[in-house]
Amino acid sequence: NAQVDPGEWKCEFCPFTSGYDAEVDVGAAYVSDDAARFGNANGYDEAGAYVDLGGEGHYANDGYQLNWFAEDLGLASRVFEIDGGHQGSYGFYLGYSELPYRLFDTTSTVYTASAPDSLTLPSGWVRANQTSGFTNLASSLVPQNIESDRKNFTAGGHFLASSNFRFYADYRHLERDGVDMVSGANFTQASILPRVLDNETDLIDLGVGYSNGPLNLSLAWLGSFFTNNVTSLTWENAFTAPAGEELRRMAQEPDNDFQQLSLSGSYRFNAYATVIAFSASMGQGGQNDSLLPYTINPNIAAAALPKTSLDGKVDTSNYAVTLTANPLPKTRIKLAYRYDERDNQTAQVPWSRVIVDSFASGETELNTPYSFKRMQLNASGSYDLFDDLRVSAGYDRTDLDRSFQEVASQTEDSGWARVKWQTTEWLSVNAKGGASSRDIDRYDTTVAAGLGQNPLMRKYNLAYRYREFGELMASISPMNLPVSVSLSALWADDSYTRSTLGMTGSTTTHWNLELNWAVSARASVYVFGGEETIEADQAGSEAFAGPDWFANHEDDFLILGGGLQLAKLWDNTDLRLDYTHTEGDTRIAMTTSASGRSQFPSIDTTLESLRVTVNHKRSEKLELDLSLRYESFDSNDWAIAGVEPDTIPTVLSLGANPYDYDVWVLGLSIRYRIGAAKPATP
Amino acid sequence: DASPEYSRKGADTCIGCHDEQATLDLFHTRHGVPSDPRSPFGRGQLQCEACHGPGGDHAGRVRRGEERPPVIRFGKDSETDVLVQNGKCLGCHEESADFAWHGSGHDDNQVGCADCHQVHNAHDPVRATASQPEVCFDCHQQQHAQSLKPYSHPFDEGKMDCSGCHNPHGTGTTNTLFVRQTLNDTCYECHAEKRGPYLWEHAPVVEDCSSCHEPHGSNNPGMVSLRGPMLCQTCHSQAGHPSIPREADGLADAAPSPYLLARNCLNCHTQVHGSNHPSGSKLMR
């Protein structure tokens, strides 16, 4: 209406924010037991008391803002962030966070890190050809947790140079320190080693965005730089070794870098609501760390290296263009094309391997710098058949060309159809189904033979595959009832009908059901359940001929849970409860021509998790949180159950135990509010 | 029909009725900042009606028994068409460098912006790491279940969010919405040590991490799709130990087998992501 002039609107009743407010959390928690898995990512891995701090604060005045956020400052999962700026002009942020990775606290080793890149055996270590001969093993073992921490520093900002131009910069520095597991092979023997982790990654994103009406453009540069402060690992061989040949050495992950320049954008046409979006990126990665010599063994006259560093280079190209339009009423189409290329330009050079620092292979072999090109075409359309019924269909094609692999050219065609039916205001159904066929030009058994492969092997990522899939999502919200139910189900079946050896088929089924019930304005309840089963079949050949053994895998995962929220359980007291029960079950059956069908013991994992929080608002400024968390986890993984450091005759292991813990955490925290942002004068 | 009319006093008209705290919390968000000329409450902007559309009829007098004319409402329960809802948001937010909404998987499925975002909430759950997965899992129920598998990324601890890997607003990278150009580039954000290039590469690694890993969670350690050594044996059939079937008689209580127990194939071939050792062609160094 011509009479309206928003510039005259006063907004007298608008409570614009101005001033400072904050809330500070001070808390303490008690953890009942040591459990590495429980403490993974949260830092509660050891029994005992923890003090925790957190909170957030906000300052706002005339568009200027400064905010801070803190979480778990007393834990190894701490987070601290600051952001601010003047809205509409510029903004910045700074952050620091840590993430603990806790894998095992039941492990022990005979090795000591005399330096980050060197592991030594205890003095007087008794070598033998088998672990049973390590007569002083028991007295030499010392506990060694397998755990590490990620430290994450972030900083960045943006600047709006005008209504059209936006500049931004993001920086992230990631440090990882701790101890990880690697294996040190000694031909037919191996020692699992606690290697020291000490590496850093720097990530930089710089960019400028331009927008003008229907046109958006963005130019961006990415730099990613990985630095490993431990680029090799030398260890003393625990097994019998000739005098003077006790040392072994492996390379660790080398420093690498990657830079990428990207231009992306979109243009919106008035005709048919057409939008064309595109992106084009060109990148280059490199790696040129000094190479280790062929062997650390001084008694082997190894050949000279053909080069002292790899001078590895990879060029990447990524192009994409997407068109969406509504060419007819109720009709929408989409056409998309994408091209990704990894072009490894590292030179092929002949190398002469020394096998596990023990003897020269006497053969030369070329490195294989793998490259690939992937082209994807998607075409789809949808039509609103009725107001409540939309039908869609699409065709996807993927062409993949590879170098140095058994299949040079692979094509996958996929067709699908979908129905979205909003039958009433309380029932909606979304169903999709389709099939795809992945074909190959040929499986080059010459290449396979060069790798020593059985000529009948068809690697599953290269092989012919026929896939059928279907999925269903339904949402039910009966009118006038405060209940909603959602259901999802998925099925996918892969058939590798032309594979004699390797993966021959796999099937995934999944269902999930969730019910939410708003019992009253103060109470709500939810329950959910679901199951996923992944089944896979493979064939192998011990005789290096046709298939003479078959394996069937079945990974089943069941999840059940529920919870409730009660507001004002008592005066100013709220309660939240969440319970989760999961069961993982992995069953593997082997059928061999020699021994018939046999079954591995089922690998069962069970998780029970209960989280209860009671929040009491003592006043406008003061709140109390009482929390109880209980978690029980039990696993009988046969890969590590009963495997002590000397259980495997030829592998000196770390003796990790399957996870089995019951932990409860009792926490109490006080939240205090400081200040209060006040309405500003409009 | 004549164009619908705007209200006479803008937000002051709206707040006269809609004065509940959940609505007024908008003024604690970036949408409620008057000094930003781009904000709905910037000078000359249409305030509430910038998003909810002209509210003149809605705010006007209604005869007894007559339904009040609606304005644009947002969210899954809204009667407003999702394209109209999203059109309002995209009218401003399309002009953003990290937007490639049109043609993205969420656009294809007609996901509404307000299906995920709570615009009036200063603590929009989808914008916080701890609470974001719960929002995404509302639709992505399979991923929710997978995230609770024995081996997964730490979503359940509130220390990792979905947007660490996925850009829900689209990135022009087909329907998977990765934050970087490809799946592998996305994984290298945190696992840059696996990027190489290595002297000795493992072919499937450089092409697709998900050839072996299930990034949302797995029953198997390392989030791999199958147990070793069988996983490796789906591709490796060389004469000798790679092609020999491993059975339960190789478990710890029988004849402990290095090919089954501890790290199985990785007991020796530890460098499965690539080796930079001149003698590392078999990924043992």
Chai-1 contact restraints between the chains, C-beta under 6 A:
chainA,res_idxA,chainB,res_idxB,connection_type,confidence,min_distance_angstrom,max_distance_angstrom,comment,restraint_id
A,N1,B,E5,contact,1.0,0.0,6.0,A-B,restraint_1
A,V4,B,Y6,contact,1.0,0.0,6.0,A-B,restraint_2
A,P6,B,G44,contact,1.0,0.0,6.0,A-B,restraint_3
A,P6,B,L46,contact,1.0,0.0,6.0,A-B,restraint_4
A,G7,B,G44,contact,1.0,0.0,6.0,A-B,restraint_5
A,W9,B,G10,contact,1.0,0.0,6.0,A-B,restraint_6
A,C11,B,A11,contact,1.0,0.0,6.0,A-B,restraint_7
A,E12,B,D12,contact,1.0,0.0,6.0,A-B,restraint_8
A,F13,B,D12,contact,1.0,0.0,6.0,A-B,restraint_9
A,F13,B,I15,contact,1.0,0.0,6.0,A-B,restraint_10
A,C14,B,A11,contact,1.0,0.0,6.0,A-B,restraint_11
A,P15,B,L24,contact,1.0,0.0,6.0,A-B,restraint_12
A,P15,B,F27,contact,1.0,0.0,6.0,A-B,restraint_13
A,F16,B,F27,contact,1.0,0.0,6.0,A-B,restraint_14
A,F16,B,P34,contact,1.0,0.0,6.0,A-B,restraint_15
A,T17,B,F27,contact,1.0,0.0,6.0,A-B,restraint_16
A,T17,B,H28,contact,1.0,0.0,6.0,A-B,restraint_17
A,A41,B,P154,contact,1.0,0.0,6.0,A-B,restraint_18
A,A41,B,E157,contact,1.0,0.0,6.0,A-B,restraint_19
A,A41,B,K159,contact,1.0,0.0,6.0,A-B,restraint_20
A,N42,B,E157,contact,1.0,0.0,6.0,A-B,restraint_21
A,D62,B,S35,contact,1.0,0.0,6.0,A-B,restraint_22
A,G63,B,V33,contact,1.0,0.0,6.0,A-B,restraint_23
A,G63,B,S35,contact,1.0,0.0,6.0,A-B,restraint_24
A,G63,B,D36,contact,1.0,0.0,6.0,A-B,restraint_25
A,S77,B,K159,contact,1.0,0.0,6.0,A-B,restraint_26
A,Q87,B,V33,contact,1.0,0.0,6.0,A-B,restraint_27
A,Q87,B,D36,contact,1.0,0.0,6.0,A-B,restraint_28
A,G88,B,D36,contact,1.0,0.0,6.0,A-B,restraint_29
A,G88,B,R38,contact,1.0,0.0,6.0,A-B,restraint_30
A,L99,B,K159,contact,1.0,0.0,6.0,A-B,restraint_31
A,V182,B,T270,contact,1.0,0.0,6.0,A-B,restraint_32
A,S183,B,R263,contact,1.0,0.0,6.0,A-B,restraint_33
A,S183,B,L266,contact,1.0,0.0,6.0,A-B,restraint_34
A,S183,B,N267,contact,1.0,0.0,6.0,A-B,restraint_35
A,S183,B,T270,contact,1.0,0.0,6.0,A-B,restraint_36
A,A185,B,C268,contact,1.0,0.0,6.0,A-B,restraint_37
A,A185,B,M284,contact,1.0,0.0,6.0,A-B,restraint_38
A,A190,B,N267,contact,1.0,0.0,6.0,A-B,restraint_39
A,A190,B,C268,contact,1.0,0.0,6.0,A-B,restraint_40
A,T201,B,A192,contact,1.0,0.0,6.0,A-B,restraint_41
A,G209,B,A97,contact,1.0,0.0,6.0,A-B,restraint_42
A,S211,B,E95,contact,1.0,0.0,6.0,A-B,restraint_43
A,N216,B,E95,contact,1.0,0.0,6.0,A-B,restraint_44
A,S218,B,A97,contact,1.0,0.0,6.0,A-B,restraint_45
A,S224,B,A192,contact,1.0,0.0,6.0,A-B,restraint_46
A,F226,B,A192,contact,1.0,0.0,6.0,A-B,restraint_47
A,F226,B,E193,contact,1.0,0.0,6.0,A-B,restraint_48
A,M250,B,H277,contact,1.0,0.0,6.0,A-B,restraint_49
A,M250,B,R285,contact,1.0,0.0,6.0,A-B,restraint_50
A,A251,B,N276,contact,1.0,0.0,6.0,A-B,restraint_51
A,A251,B,H277,contact,1.0,0.0,6.0,A-B,restraint_52
A,E253,B,E193,contact,1.0,0.0,6.0,A-B,restraint_53
A,P254,B,N276,contact,1.0,0.0,6.0,A-B,restraint_54
A,N256,B,R195,contact,1.0,0.0,6.0,A-B,restraint_55
A,V275,B,H102,contact,1.0,0.0,6.0,A-B,restraint_56
A,A277,B,A100,contact,1.0,0.0,6.0,A-B,restraint_57
A,A277,B,H102,contact,1.0,0.0,6.0,A-B,restraint_58
A,A277,B,G172,contact,1.0,0.0,6.0,A-B,restraint_59
A,S279,B,G172,contact,1.0,0.0,6.0,A-B,restraint_60
A,S281,B,Q181,contact,1.0,0.0,6.0,A-B,restraint_61
A,Q287,B,G196,contact,1.0,0.0,6.0,A-B,restraint_62
A,Q287,B,P197,contact,1.0,0.0,6.0,A-B,restraint_63
A,L291,B,P278,contact,1.0,0.0,6.0,A-B,restraint_64
A,L292,B,H277,contact,1.0,0.0,6.0,A-B,restraint_65
A,Y294,B,P278,contact,1.0,0.0,6.0,A-B,restraint_66
A,Y294,B,S279,contact,1.0,0.0,6.0,A-B,restraint_67
A,L305,B,P278,contact,1.0,0.0,6.0,A-B,restraint_68
A,L310,B,L199,contact,1.0,0.0,6.0,A-B,restraint_69
A,G312,B,P197,contact,1.0,0.0,6.0,A-B,restraint_70
A,V314,B,P197,contact,1.0,0.0,6.0,A-B,restraint_71
A,N318,B,Q181,contact,1.0,0.0,6.0,A-B,restraint_72
A,A320,B,G172,contact,1.0,0.0,6.0,A-B,restraint_73
A,T322,B,G103,contact,1.0,0.0,6.0,A-B,restraint_74
A,T324,B,H102,contact,1.0,0.0,6.0,A-B,restraint_75
A,T324,B,G103,contact,1.0,0.0,6.0,A-B,restraint_76
A,K334,B,G103,contact,1.0,0.0,6.0,A-B,restraint_77
A,A336,B,G103,contact,1.0,0.0,6.0,A-B,restraint_78
A,R338,B,T174,contact,1.0,0.0,6.0,A-B,restraint_79
A,D340,B,T182,contact,1.0,0.0,6.0,A-B,restraint_80
A,N344,B,P197,contact,1.0,0.0,6.0,A-B,restraint_81
A,T346,B,P197,contact,1.0,0.0,6.0,A-B,restraint_82
A,W351,B,P278,contact,1.0,0.0,6.0,A-B,restraint_83
A,R353,B,S279,contact,1.0,0.0,6.0,A-B,restraint_84
A,R353,B,S281,contact,1.0,0.0,6.0,A-B,restraint_85
A,V354,B,S279,contact,1.0,0.0,6.0,A-B,restraint_86
A,E365,B,S281,contact,1.0,0.0,6.0,A-B,restraint_87
A,N367,B,L199,contact,1.0,0.0,6.0,A-B,restraint_88
A,Y370,B,E201,contact,1.0,0.0,6.0,A-B,restraint_89
A,Y370,B,A203,contact,1.0,0.0,6.0,A-B,restraint_90
A,Y370,B,V206,contact,1.0,0.0,6.0,A-B,restraint_91
A,F372,B,E207,contact,1.0,0.0,6.0,A-B,restraint_92
A,Q405,B,A203,contact,1.0,0.0,6.0,A-B,restraint_93
A,G452,B,Q238,contact,1.0,0.0,6.0,A-B,restraint_94
A,Q453,B,S237,contact,1.0,0.0,6.0,A-B,restraint_95
A,N454,B,S237,contact,1.0,0.0,6.0,A-B,restraint_96
A,M457,B,S237,contact,1.0,0.0,6.0,A-B,restraint_97
A,K459,B,C235,contact,1.0,0.0,6.0,A-B,restraint_98
A,Y460,B,T234,contact,1.0,0.0,6.0,A-B,restraint_99
A,N461,B,P204,contact,1.0,0.0,6.0,A-B,restraint_100
A,N461,B,S211,contact,1.0,0.0,6.0,A-B,restraint_101
A,S488,B,Q141,contact,1.0,0.0,6.0,A-B,restraint_102
A,L490,B,Q142,contact,1.0,0.0,6.0,A-B,restraint_103
A,L501,B,S237,contact,1.0,0.0,6.0,A-B,restraint_104
A,G502,B,T234,contact,1.0,0.0,6.0,A-B,restraint_105
A,M503,B,T234,contact,1.0,0.0,6.0,A-B,restraint_106
A,H510,B,Q142,contact,1.0,0.0,6.0,A-B,restraint_107
A,N512,B,Q141,contact,1.0,0.0,6.0,A-B,restraint_108
A,G530,B,A145,contact,1.0,0.0,6.0,A-B,restraint_109
A,E532,B,A145,contact,1.0,0.0,6.0,A-B,restraint_110
A,Q538,B,T234,contact,1.0,0.0,6.0,A-B,restraint_111
A,G540,B,Q233,contact,1.0,0.0,6.0,A-B,restraint_112
A,G540,B,S243,contact,1.0,0.0,6.0,A-B,restraint_113
A,G540,B,P245,contact,1.0,0.0,6.0,A-B,restraint_114
A,S541,B,S243,contact,1.0,0.0,6.0,A-B,restraint_115
A,E542,B,S243,contact,1.0,0.0,6.0,A-B,restraint_116
A,E542,B,I244,contact,1.0,0.0,6.0,A-B,restraint_117
A,F544,B,A239,contact,1.0,0.0,6.0,A-B,restraint_118
A,W549,B,P245,contact,1.0,0.0,6.0,A-B,restraint_119
A,A551,B,M230,contact,1.0,0.0,6.0,A-B,restraint_120
A,H553,B,L226,contact,1.0,0.0,6.0,A-B,restraint_121
A,D555,B,N219,contact,1.0,0.0,6.0,A-B,restraint_122
A,F557,B,K149,contact,1.0,0.0,6.0,A-B,restraint_123
A,I559,B,A145,contact,1.0,0.0,6.0,A-B,restraint_124
A,I559,B,L148,contact,1.0,0.0,6.0,A-B,restraint_125
A,T582,B,L148,contact,1.0,0.0,6.0,A-B,restraint_126
A,G584,B,P150,contact,1.0,0.0,6.0,A-B,restraint_127
A,G584,B,N219,contact,1.0,0.0,6.0,A-B,restraint_128
A,T586,B,N219,contact,1.0,0.0,6.0,A-B,restraint_129
A,M590,B,P245,contact,1.0,0.0,6.0,A-B,restraint_130
A,M590,B,E247,contact,1.0,0.0,6.0,A-B,restraint_131
A,T592,B,P245,contact,1.0,0.0,6.0,A-B,restraint_132
A,S598,B,E247,contact,1.0,0.0,6.0,A-B,restraint_133
A,S598,B,A248,contact,1.0,0.0,6.0,A-B,restraint_134
A,F600,B,A248,contact,1.0,0.0,6.0,A-B,restraint_135
A,T605,B,P150,contact,1.0,0.0,6.0,A-B,restraint_136
A,W638,B,L251,contact,1.0,0.0,6.0,A-B,restraint_137
A,A639,B,L261,contact,1.0,0.0,6.0,A-B,restraint_138
A,G642,B,A252,contact,1.0,0.0,6.0,A-B,restraint_139
A,V643,B,A252,contact,1.0,0.0,6.0,A-B,restraint_140
A,V643,B,L261,contact,1.0,0.0,6.0,A-B,restraint_141
A,V643,B,A262,contact,1.0,0.0,6.0,A-B,restraint_142
A,T647,B,A252,contact,1.0,0.0,6.0,A-B,restraint_143
A,T647,B,P256,contact,1.0,0.0,6.0,A-B,restraint_144
A,I648,B,P256,contact,1.0,0.0,6.0,A-B,restraint_145
A,I648,B,P258,contact,1.0,0.0,6.0,A-B,restraint_146
A,I648,B,L261,contact,1.0,0.0,6.0,A-B,restraint_147
A,T650,B,P258,contact,1.0,0.0,6.0,A-B,restraint_148
A,V651,B,P258,contact,1.0,0.0,6.0,A-B,restraint_149
A,V651,B,A262,contact,1.0,0.0,6.0,A-B,restraint_150
A,V651,B,N267,contact,1.0,0.0,6.0,A-B,restraint_151
A,S653,B,A262,contact,1.0,0.0,6.0,A-B,restraint_152
